[in-house]
């Protein structure tokens, strides 16, 4: 019996927006709204007020654009590093070199207690929003049958290596058999990269973490102290079990001495530095391996905002040349705003445009489309860009996709 062809699949936030997943705007709003916060009411009002103050400062700075939750978390992490300004007793290990040249700063933004609580707010509110979405999806699966049907149809024809940037477990819920590298019989379970490397099943990899990831108990960690690092993430069978382990975990510092927040979910603008822990180091290796080995690539709802991922994707067409099959799925905001010159639209970004051009082997892939095309296929039929959204693709053109990827 012949093995099914493997496809590398990258899922961004846009792959689940149409099923009700929280958006960047909704997450940002929730973090600045005391009523939607995961914090307890008695001290939440001060933390949320502080986050709103940061957002207002950034919005004024970024105007006419606005800050999102990742901008805000990055700012909080940077401010935590800035706290050493003026502290002559702080040792070298906590002093970023750049700040030797900064002598004044608005110190109202350097309140250590507020900064730490504000940082924690992100790691409580975001997982709660994701968990609520995940539970809602499962309880109303009939409303999103197109989503589940697509994955069932796809696995009937192919084996796939899914690399998701989303924190929920919706994709696992839709598949009957898969390998994620964790020992399914244990709770919590340890990660073993060899399980992912040798499997014949579909692979699911959470590149930026999961709400089911957490840390082992002290007793369990001591048992494996010679095999595991304290920052290694284990997988729990439920979100409630996992989140209990997050409270005692502290942040980390970079080699440059700046502070960052690491943990079960990777967010903010320093993702490259935050994936230096297990299983994320293994995930990055596996992503590159699959991109090299699999000539078929499906990208759904990814905005090309993660440069370390982009650097791997940019080489895909060069590696596979005429054997490549690349399909990108996105949802163009309004067909009336379509223009054949990307510079006249608010889309795509420079990073995504660079990948589209490389994939198509065409410098101006939109040039001949004077009106909204729905989908664009490269001249050599090796790359495609689908513009009507993932839901429409699943409901109306899944057969086209399956045929294209052959």
Buried (B, 14 or more C-beta within 10 A) or exposed (E): EEEBBBBBBBBBBBBBBBBBBBBBEBBBBBBBEBEBBBBEEEEBEBBBEBBBBBBEBBBEEEEEEEBBBBBBBBBBBBBBBBBBBEEEEEEEEBBBEEBEEEEEBEEEBBBEEBBBBBBBBBBBBBBBBBBEBBEBBBEEBEEBEBBBBBBEBBBEBBBBBBBBBBBBBBBBBBBEEBBBBBBEEEEBBBBEBEBBBEBEBBBBBBBBBBBBBBBBEEEBBEEEEEEBEEBBBBBBEEBEEBBEBBEEBEBBBBEEBBBBBBBBBBBBBBBBBBBBBBBBEBBBEBBBBBBBEBBBBBBBBBBBBBEEBBEBBBEBBEEBEEEBBBBBBBBBEEEEEBBBEBEEBEBBEEBBBBBBBBBBBBEEBBEEBEEBBBBBBBEEEBBBBBBBBBBBBBBEBBEBBBEBBE
